[in-house]
């Protein structure tokens, strides 16, 4: 695959709208914000990148960290009308292929003081197995060549499985900065999404250092599982979007199978049903019961067919 042009465009936008689709404030963009083609965001070309996967702006908005799936972390910056991109040293070795490689990048809520950056990526296991991990490191101070210092893995998908799909590994901090949420795909193996001994097909809630909060919903329920305590919700397929809204609610977007992409409101301890229920079917044509047949599972807030395989979203 050749270089891609990275556009500052979300895959899905959640915004307040009136019944006729106008912005809730009457169609006017907020002060100081340009509204393009009736949309409450601007589109800008930042440059050309090789399989870009994620980006996050540094405080001030004139610099951003951008991940490329093959393993490069780039620092993009603007000075006036010019921009430059340099590679950040100290990045981890990644297992690249399929949907795997270097993934998400976000900052610690107190980045301005501690300069901690969080990354997700896929690492190789034994034989042909692999799994996603989350690590954190300190970004080198201002004025020095960009580098990650003291990179430490704080979370791993368990177990590692074969295949190169459905890693998920999106990251989001709670609005109060106390908890790190991680999305974890079921690795195209279906059953792990319902298995409390695996952290696959789940949304996880961790402390910023990777330890498990004692008030997580399954913290004390499964003595036979070391990962059950991490679980916030289960029954997910390939969750590739994770974001909080202005009211502090967590939303997740995931790829459905043959039909049935989902937007879910993530609520403590809920089971979202995959692969027992889905509003899509298996690729080989075998049906999967729809959500209304099993009301004990949390149904998506919105779902759609034909699917678009959403890769991320922004609120």
N, C-alpha and C positions, 0 to 999 in steps of 0.2 A: 504494500500500500504506500503510495506517495505521500508527500507532505500535505497536511490539511490546513485550511485557513480557520483559525479559531475565532468565532464570533461570540460576542457577549450577548447570547440569546438563551433564555431558559427553555427547557423542554416542556415545562408546564408552569403556568403562572396562576397562583391563587390570589384573587383580588376582589374587593368589594364591588359588586355590580348590581345595577338595577335590573328590573325584569326585561327591559329591552336591550340589555347588554352594555349600556353606557356605564362609565365609572360612577361609583356611588356618590361622588361629590358633584354630580351633574355633568360629567364629561370633561371637566377641567383638570389638568395635571397639577400636582402640588407645586407650591411656589418654588421657582428655581429649577424645575424639572421639565424638560422638553417632551412633549407627547408626539410620537411619530406614528402616522397612519392610524390614529385612534387608540394606540396602545400606550400603557403607562410605563414605557421604558424606552431607552435609546439603544440603537444597534451600532456597534463600532467594531472595525476589524483591528485586532491587536497584532497580527503577524501570521506567519506560516509555521506550523508545528507538525511533528510526526506523531500521529495518533494521540492527540491530547485527551486526557481523561478527566481532569479536575483543575480548578483554579480558585484562588482566594486572594483578596486584596489585603495588603498591609495597611495599617492605620495611615490615613492621609489620602488614600485612593490613587496615588500616582505610581504605585508598584504592586506587583502581584506575583505569587508563586503559582506555577503551572506544572502539572505532572504530565509526562508522556508515558504511554503504556510500556514501552521498551525499557524504561528505567531512569530516564533523565528527569531531574527536577530543575526547573528553570526559574530564574528571577527576572521578571520583565519590569522595566521602569520607563517612565516618560519624563523628558525634560523639554518643556515648551512644546513644539510641534514634532520633536524627534523622540524616538523610542529605541531602547536597546534591550537585548536578552542575553543573559549569561547563565552558564550551567552552575548549579550549586554542588559542591563537593561533599563527600561523606554520605552519599545515599546508599541504601542497601542493595545487595544483589537480588534481582527478582527472577521469578520463574515466568517467562514470557511465552504467550501463545494462547490462541482462542480468546477468551474473555479475561485471561490472567495477565498480570504484570503489575506495574506501579499504579496505584489507584488514587484514593482521595488525599486531600491535604487541607487541614484547618489549623487555626491558631488556638492556643490556650486563651481563655477569657482574660487573663492577666498578662497577655503577651507583651504589652508595653513595658512591663517591669521584668518579667522572667524570660522573654524571648523563646518560649517553648512552642514547638511546631509538632503537630501530629500527622503521621502518614499511615496509609494502609497499602499493603502490597501482597502478592502471592509468593510463597516460598515453596521450594521443593521438599518432599518428604522421602520416605523409603520407596524404592522402585519407581513406579509411575504415579505415586500419590503426590498431592499438593494441597495447600490450603492457604487461606488469607490470614494475615497477621496485622496487628496495629502496633506502631512504635512511636516513640516521642524522642525529640532531641532539641537541643538549643541551637538556634540560628545565630551564626557569628555576628558580633556587634557591627554597628554602623562603621563605615570607612575601611573595612577589611574585605578581602575576597569572600564571597558568600560560601558558607560551609555549615554543615550540620555537625554538631559536636555532642558526643556522649549518647549516640543513638541506642535506645533500649526498647526491646519488644515488651509490650505490656499485655497483649492478648493474642490468642491463636484460635483459629477454627479447630474444633475437635469433633470427630476424628478427621484426619487427612484422607481424602478419597481420590480415586482416579477421575479422569476427565478434566476439561478446561473451561467449564461453564458454571454460571450461577454462583459466583463468589459474593456478590453484593458489596460488602465492605465500604459502605458510606458511613460518614462520621458526622455527629452533630452534638454540640454542647447544649444543655438545658439553659434557658434564659437567665437563671440565677448563677450559672457557671459552676454548679456543684457536681454535675453528673455528665459523663460522656456516654452517648448512645451510639451503638454500632449496629448496622444492618448486616445480616449474615444469610446468604442464600443457601438453598438445600442441595446445591451442587449437582443438580439434575439426577438426584437419587431418590426423590419423592419422600420416602418414609422418614428420613431424618427430621423433616419439618414437624413431626408429631412425637419424636423421640426425646424424652427429657434427659437422656444420657448424652445427648449431642447438642452442641450450640449452633447447629445448622438449621436454616429455615426459621430463624428467630430474629427478634430485635433484642439487643442486650443493653443493660444499664450498668455502668461501671463508675467507680470513682476516677478522678483524673489520673491517678497513678496506676490504674488497672485493677485495683482491688475491688471486691464486691461489696456493695452497700448491704448492710444487714436488714434493711427494710424492703428489699426486693421481694416480689410476691412469692417466689418459690425457694427462698433462702434456706428454710428449715424443713422442706417437705421431702427431699430426696437424698437420703443418706448414702445411696448407692451411686450418686452422680456428683462429680466435682464441678460440673458446669451448670447444673440446674439453678444454682443461686444467681448466675449471671442473667437469667432469662427474664425479660420484661413482658414480651408477647411471643406467641408461637403460631405455627401454621402459615408460614410465608413461603413464597416460591423464589423469586429473584428480586429482592428489594433494592432498587438502585436509586431511590430518591428518599431523602430524609430531611425534614425541615420543620421548625417551630413557627407558628403564626404569632401575631401580635398579642393574642390572648393567652399565650403560653401552651397551646395545644400542639402535640406532635403529630405530623402527617407523614405518611409513607406511601410511595408509589412503587408498584412492582409489575413486572412483565407477566401476563397470563400465558397459558399454553397456546393452543389453537383457538384464540378468542379469549376475551375476559381480562384485559389489562385492568388493574385496580388502583384506586386512590382510597387509602384507609386512614381513618382517624385512630391513632394508636392509643389504646387505653390499658392501663395497668392490668396484667394478668389475663388478658383476653386471648382466645384462640381463634384465628382467622380461617381455619378450616382446611388449608391445602395439605395434602392432595385429596382429602376426603370429599371436599366440595370445591367447585370453581365454576365461574360462569363461562369457562371455555372447556374444550375437550382435549384429549391426548392427541399428539400428532398423528398417530396411526389410525385415528378415527374413533377409538373407543370413547364412549361418553363418560363424563364426570358429572355426578349429580350437581345441580345448581344450588346456590346458597339457600334459597327459600325452603329447600327440602330438609334442611338441618338448622333450625332456628337457634340451636344452642351455640352455633359458631357466629362470630362477628361478621356481618356482611359489609362489603365495601361501601363507602359513602357514595362513590361514583364508579361505574365500570363501563367499558365500551368494547365493541366489536364492529368493524375490523380493528385489530390491534395495531399499535404504532411502536411497540417495544420502547417505552420511555426510559431514558438513561439518567435523568435527574430532574429536579424541579426547584423552583425558588418561590418563596412567598413574598 
